[in-house]
């Protein structure tokens, strides 16, 4: 049985938030490459569960929008998701 898209998206958003927290603590940590790969996997899960709009919504959820946007978080996600179907830079 396939999980509902909202379940996958909610879980992925929480995981992405935790991964970004880890990257922000120390982007030079040897585990940083694994964190970036995990961001990519979560983005792929979201893309499979939804579409480009869903990726954008999750991006805004974990990075903020407008004046509340966290540019470092956005840059990490943009790099990880650069060539995912439905993602835009």
Buried (B, 14 or more C-beta within 10 A) or exposed (E): EEEEBEEBBEBBBEBBBEBBEBBEEEEEEEEBEEBBEBBBEBBBBBBBBBEBEBBBBBBBBBBBEEEEEEEEBBEBBBEBBEEBEBBEE
